[in-house]
Amino acid sequence: MDIPRIYNVTESAHRIHNPFTPEKLATLGAALRLDPGTRVLDLGSGSGEMLCTWARDYGISGTGIDMSRLFTEQAKLRAEELGVADRIDFIHGDAAGYVAEAKVGVAACVGATWIGGGVVGTIELLARSLCTGGIILIGEPFWLQLPPTEDVARGCRAGSISDFLMLPELLALFGELNYDVVEMVLADQDSWDRYEAAKWLTMRRWLAANPDDDFAKEVRAELDVAPQRHAAYTREYLGWGVFALMAR
């Protein structure tokens, strides 16, 4: 079980696998006013930076689940590095359908709502692990401006324009699901740059170290188009944020 290899290559040097900087991740943690001992479930936990730094800074405990074997190993190493391995567990596995054995105070899926078949299904899944009065965290893209064509939407790595909503529509959707939006932290162009541009150096160094790898052609093809695609599409059209929700 693993994610497609291209992500294990392009994001192998990332600690945060979405367009958040460490500062934005810290801002989110502070905004949630987490009590020490709060238990957090993170579906699609990547390299574990959210759980590990929040355990260090706010005294939380928790569990992360991710399909990438590489990212899960990196997460375990990060927990040891920050001295929180006794409070944070990382599981290599499929987070789809995962429900915590004991209810948690925060249930999160930050940038991997495919786990529940989309925003609605992921919220329903997370709610099954959440204690009364707890917080759901959803990380999700939205359109900064509607793409003029379906080709532009595909340039943003969307299947179609209908894949994402404008920000007011996304917030309205949460309300329709009977949730209050109680906080949000949004990516900006700089944090998008840090997420996307960091991949380019990683790919270049991977190609230099693995010139004879059968996968090198795919990595080279991605590096050839990634900078222009980001400048033309993602940077101009796609927003991203983490939204904190509480059931009404």
TIGUDREN-961591 format. One record per residue (C-alpha): residue in three letters; x, y, z. Coordinates in Angstrom, 1 decimal, m for minus. Layout:
<pts>
aa ALA; x X; y Y; z Z
...
</pts>
This chain:
<pts>
aa MET; x 0.0; y 0.0; z 0.0
aa ASP; x 1.4; y 3.4; z m1.0
aa ILE; x 0.6; y 6.6; z m2.8
aa PRO; x 1.7; y 7.1; z m6.5
aa ARG; x 5.5; y 7.2; z m6.7
aa ILE; x 5.7; y 10.7; z m8.2
aa TYR; x 4.5; y 12.2; z m4.8
aa ASN; x 7.0; y 10.2; z m2.9
aa VAL; x 9.7; y 11.7; z m5.1
aa THR; x 8.5; y 15.3; z m5.5
aa GLU; x 7.5; y 15.8; z m1.8
aa SER; x 10.2; y 13.6; z m0.2
aa ALA; x 11.9; y 16.8; z 1.3
aa HIS; x 8.6; y 18.3; z 2.4
aa ARG; x 7.6; y 18.4; z 6.0
aa ILE; x 4.2; y 19.8; z 5.2
aa HIS; x 2.4; y 18.3; z 2.2
aa ASN; x 0.1; y 21.1; z 1.4
aa PRO; x 0.4; y 24.9; z 0.7
aa PHE; x 1.0; y 25.8; z 4.4
aa THR; x 4.2; y 27.2; z 5.8
aa PRO; x 5.3; y 26.3; z 9.4
aa GLU; x 4.1; y 29.7; z 10.4
aa LYS; x 0.6; y 29.1; z 9.1
aa LEU; x 0.5; y 25.7; z 10.7
aa ALA; x 1.4; y 27.3; z 14.0
aa THR; x m1.2; y 30.0; z 13.5
aa LEU; x m3.8; y 27.3; z 13.0
aa GLY; x m2.8; y 25.5; z 16.2
aa ALA; x m2.9; y 28.7; z 18.2
aa ALA; x m6.3; y 29.7; z 16.7
aa LEU; x m7.9; y 26.4; z 17.9
aa ARG; x m7.0; y 27.2; z 21.6
aa LEU; x m6.0; y 23.6; z 22.2
aa ASP; x m6.0; y 22.4; z 25.8
aa PRO; x m3.1; y 20.2; z 26.9
aa GLY; x m4.1; y 16.6; z 26.6
aa THR; x m6.5; y 17.1; z 23.7
aa ARG; x m6.5; y 14.1; z 21.5
aa VAL; x m6.2; y 14.7; z 17.7
aa LEU; x m6.9; y 12.3; z 14.9
aa ASP; x m5.3; y 13.2; z 11.5
aa LEU; x m6.4; y 11.2; z 8.4
aa GLY; x m3.8; y 11.6; z 5.7
aa SER; x m1.1; y 12.8; z 8.2
aa GLY; x 1.8; y 12.9; z 5.7
aa SER; x 5.1; y 13.5; z 7.4
aa GLY; x 3.4; y 14.3; z 10.7
aa GLU; x 4.4; y 17.9; z 11.1
aa MET; x 1.0; y 19.1; z 12.4
aa LEU; x 0.7; y 16.4; z 15.1
aa CYS; x 4.3; y 16.6; z 16.1
aa THR; x 4.6; y 20.4; z 16.4
aa TRP; x 1.3; y 20.7; z 18.1
aa ALA; x 2.3; y 18.0; z 20.6
aa ARG; x 5.5; y 20.0; z 21.3
aa ASP; x 3.8; y 23.4; z 21.4
aa TYR; x 0.4; y 22.7; z 22.9
aa GLY; x 0.7; y 19.4; z 24.7
aa ILE; x m1.8; y 17.4; z 22.5
aa SER; x m1.6; y 13.7; z 21.9
aa GLY; x m2.9; y 11.9; z 18.8
aa THR; x m2.7; y 9.4; z 15.9
aa GLY; x m2.0; y 10.0; z 12.3
aa ILE; x m2.7; y 7.6; z 9.4
aa ASP; x m1.2; y 7.8; z 5.9
aa MET; x m0.8; y 5.6; z 2.9
aa SER; x 2.8; y 6.7; z 2.1
aa ARG; x 5.3; y 4.4; z 3.7
aa LEU; x 8.0; y 7.1; z 3.2
aa PHE; x 6.0; y 9.9; z 4.8
aa THR; x 4.9; y 7.7; z 7.7
aa GLU; x 8.5; y 6.8; z 8.5
aa GLN; x 9.5; y 10.4; z 8.3
aa ALA; x 6.6; y 11.2; z 10.7
aa LYS; x 7.9; y 8.7; z 13.2
aa LEU; x 11.4; y 10.2; z 13.0
aa ARG; x 10.0; y 13.7; z 13.4
aa ALA; x 8.1; y 12.6; z 16.6
aa GLU; x 11.4; y 11.3; z 18.0
aa GLU; x 13.3; y 14.4; z 17.0
aa LEU; x 10.8; y 16.7; z 18.8
aa GLY; x 10.6; y 14.4; z 21.8
aa VAL; x 6.9; y 13.6; z 21.4
aa ALA; x 7.0; y 10.0; z 20.3
aa ASP; x 5.4; y 8.9; z 23.6
aa ARG; x 2.2; y 10.9; z 22.8
aa ILE; x 1.9; y 10.6; z 19.0
aa ASP; x 1.4; y 7.4; z 17.0
aa PHE; x 1.7; y 7.1; z 13.2
aa ILE; x 0.1; y 4.3; z 11.3
aa HIS; x 1.0; y 3.3; z 7.7
aa GLY; x m2.4; y 2.4; z 6.2
aa ASP; x m5.5; y 3.5; z 4.4
aa ALA; x m7.3; y 6.2; z 6.3
aa ALA; x m10.5; y 5.7; z 4.3
aa GLY; x m13.1; y 4.4; z 6.7
aa TYR; x m10.8; y 4.8; z 9.8
aa VAL; x m12.7; y 5.5; z 13.0
aa ALA; x m10.8; y 6.1; z 16.3
aa GLU; x m11.4; y 3.6; z 19.1
aa ALA; x m11.8; y 6.4; z 21.6
aa LYS; x m13.4; y 9.7; z 20.8
aa VAL; x m11.1; y 12.6; z 20.0
aa GLY; x m11.3; y 16.4; z 20.6
aa VAL; x m10.1; y 17.2; z 17.1
aa ALA; x m10.7; y 15.1; z 14.0
aa ALA; x m8.7; y 16.3; z 10.9
aa CYS; x m8.3; y 15.6; z 7.3
aa VAL; x m6.1; y 18.4; z 6.0
aa GLY; x m5.9; y 18.1; z 2.2
aa ALA; x m7.0; y 14.6; z 1.6
aa THR; x m10.8; y 14.7; z 1.4
aa TRP; x m10.6; y 12.0; z m1.3
aa ILE; x m10.4; y 9.7; z 1.7
aa GLY; x m14.2; y 10.2; z 2.3
aa GLY; x m15.1; y 10.6; z m1.4
aa GLY; x m15.1; y 14.4; z m1.0
aa VAL; x m15.8; y 17.1; z 1.5
aa VAL; x m19.3; y 15.8; z 2.6
aa GLY; x m18.2; y 12.2; z 3.0
aa THR; x m15.0; y 13.2; z 4.8
aa ILE; x m16.9; y 15.3; z 7.3
aa GLU; x m19.3; y 12.4; z 8.0
aa LEU; x m16.3; y 10.1; z 8.5
aa LEU; x m14.5; y 12.4; z 10.9
aa ALA; x m17.7; y 13.0; z 12.9
aa ARG; x m17.7; y 9.3; z 13.8
aa SER; x m14.5; y 9.8; z 15.8
aa LEU; x m15.4; y 13.1; z 17.4
aa CYS; x m16.5; y 13.7; z 20.9
aa THR; x m19.4; y 16.0; z 21.7
aa GLY; x m18.3; y 19.6; z 21.3
aa GLY; x m15.2; y 18.6; z 19.4
aa ILE; x m13.7; y 20.3; z 16.3
aa ILE; x m13.5; y 19.0; z 12.7
aa LEU; x m10.6; y 20.3; z 10.6
aa ILE; x m11.0; y 20.2; z 6.8
aa GLY; x m8.3; y 21.3; z 4.4
aa GLU; x m9.7; y 21.9; z 1.0
aa PRO; x m9.0; y 23.8; z m2.2
aa PHE; x m11.4; y 26.5; z m3.5
aa TRP; x m11.4; y 28.8; z m6.5
aa LEU; x m10.0; y 32.2; z m6.1
aa GLN; x m11.6; y 33.0; z m9.4
aa LEU; x m13.6; y 30.7; z m11.6
aa PRO; x m11.5; y 29.2; z m14.4
aa PRO; x m12.7; y 30.5; z m17.8
aa THR; x m12.3; y 27.0; z m19.3
aa GLU; x m12.1; y 23.4; z m18.3
aa ASP; x m8.6; y 23.3; z m19.6
aa VAL; x m7.6; y 26.0; z m17.1
aa ALA; x m9.2; y 23.9; z m14.3
aa ARG; x m7.2; y 20.9; z m15.4
aa GLY; x m4.1; y 23.1; z m15.3
aa CYS; x m4.9; y 23.5; z m11.6
aa ARG; x m4.9; y 19.7; z m11.3
aa ALA; x m8.7; y 19.6; z m11.0
aa GLY; x m10.8; y 17.2; z m13.0
aa SER; x m13.2; y 20.0; z m13.9
aa ILE; x m14.4; y 23.4; z m12.7
aa SER; x m17.1; y 21.7; z m10.7
aa ASP; x m14.6; y 19.9; z m8.5
aa PHE; x m14.1; y 23.0; z m6.3
aa LEU; x m16.3; y 25.8; z m5.0
aa MET; x m15.6; y 29.5; z m4.6
aa LEU; x m14.8; y 30.3; z m0.9
aa PRO; x m18.2; y 31.8; z 0.0
aa GLU; x m19.9; y 28.7; z m1.5
aa LEU; x m17.6; y 26.4; z 0.4
aa LEU; x m18.4; y 28.1; z 3.7
aa ALA; x m22.1; y 28.0; z 2.8
aa LEU; x m21.8; y 24.2; z 2.2
aa PHE; x m20.5; y 23.7; z 5.8
aa GLY; x m23.6; y 25.5; z 7.0
aa GLU; x m25.9; y 23.4; z 4.9
aa LEU; x m24.3; y 20.4; z 6.6
aa ASN; x m25.3; y 21.9; z 10.0
aa TYR; x m21.8; y 23.0; z 11.0
aa ASP; x m20.6; y 26.3; z 12.2
aa VAL; x m17.3; y 27.5; z 10.8
aa VAL; x m15.4; y 28.7; z 13.9
aa GLU; x m12.0; y 29.3; z 12.4
aa MET; x m10.1; y 29.3; z 9.2
aa VAL; x m6.5; y 29.8; z 8.0
aa LEU; x m5.9; y 30.3; z 4.3
aa ALA; x m2.9; y 29.7; z 2.1
aa ASP; x m1.5; y 32.7; z 0.1
aa GLN; x 0.7; y 32.9; z m3.0
aa ASP; x 3.9; y 32.7; z m0.9
aa SER; x 2.8; y 29.5; z 0.9
aa TRP; x 1.7; y 28.1; z m2.5
aa ASP; x 5.2; y 28.9; z m3.8
aa ARG; x 6.9; y 27.2; z m0.9
aa TYR; x 4.8; y 24.1; z m1.5
aa GLU; x 5.2; y 23.9; z m5.2
aa ALA; x 8.6; y 25.4; z m5.8
aa ALA; x 10.3; y 23.2; z m3.2
aa LYS; x 9.4; y 20.2; z m5.4
aa TRP; x 11.5; y 21.5; z m8.3
aa LEU; x 14.8; y 21.3; z m6.4
aa THR; x 13.9; y 17.9; z m5.0
aa MET; x 13.2; y 16.6; z m8.5
aa ARG; x 16.4; y 18.0; z m9.9
aa ARG; x 18.5; y 16.5; z m7.2
aa TRP; x 16.6; y 13.2; z m7.5
aa LEU; x 17.3; y 13.1; z m11.3
aa ALA; x 21.0; y 13.8; z m10.7
aa ALA; x 21.2; y 10.9; z m8.1
aa ASN; x 19.0; y 8.5; z m10.2
aa PRO; x 19.8; y 9.0; z m13.9
aa ASP; x 19.3; y 5.4; z m14.8
aa ASP; x 16.0; y 4.8; z m12.8
aa ASP; x 13.1; y 3.7; z m15.0
aa PHE; x 11.1; y 6.5; z m13.3
aa ALA; x 13.5; y 9.3; z m14.4
aa LYS; x 11.5; y 10.0; z m17.6
aa GLU; x 8.3; y 10.7; z m15.6
aa VAL; x 10.2; y 12.9; z m13.1
aa ARG; x 11.9; y 14.8; z m15.9
aa ALA; x 8.6; y 15.4; z m17.7
aa GLU; x 7.1; y 16.8; z m14.5
aa LEU; x 10.0; y 19.1; z m13.8
aa ASP; x 9.8; y 20.4; z m17.4
aa VAL; x 6.3; y 21.7; z m17.0
aa ALA; x 5.8; y 22.3; z m13.2
aa PRO; x 7.1; y 25.9; z m12.9
aa GLN; x 5.1; y 27.2; z m15.8
aa ARG; x 2.0; y 25.4; z m14.8
aa HIS; x 2.2; y 26.8; z m11.2
aa ALA; x 2.7; y 30.3; z m12.5
aa ALA; x m0.1; y 30.1; z m15.1
aa TYR; x m2.7; y 28.2; z m13.1
aa THR; x m2.4; y 27.3; z m9.5
aa ARG; x m1.0; y 30.7; z m8.4
aa GLU; x m3.8; y 32.6; z m10.1
aa TYR; x m6.9; y 30.5; z m9.7
aa LEU; x m6.6; y 28.1; z m6.8
aa GLY; x m6.9; y 28.9; z m3.1
aa TRP; x m6.6; y 26.5; z m0.2
aa GLY; x m7.4; y 26.6; z 3.5
aa VAL; x m8.1; y 24.7; z 6.7
aa PHE; x m11.6; y 25.2; z 8.1
aa ALA; x m12.5; y 24.5; z 11.7
aa LEU; x m16.1; y 23.2; z 12.1
aa MET; x m18.3; y 22.5; z 15.1
aa ALA; x m21.7; y 20.8; z 14.9
aa ARG; x m24.7; y 23.0; z 15.6
</pts>
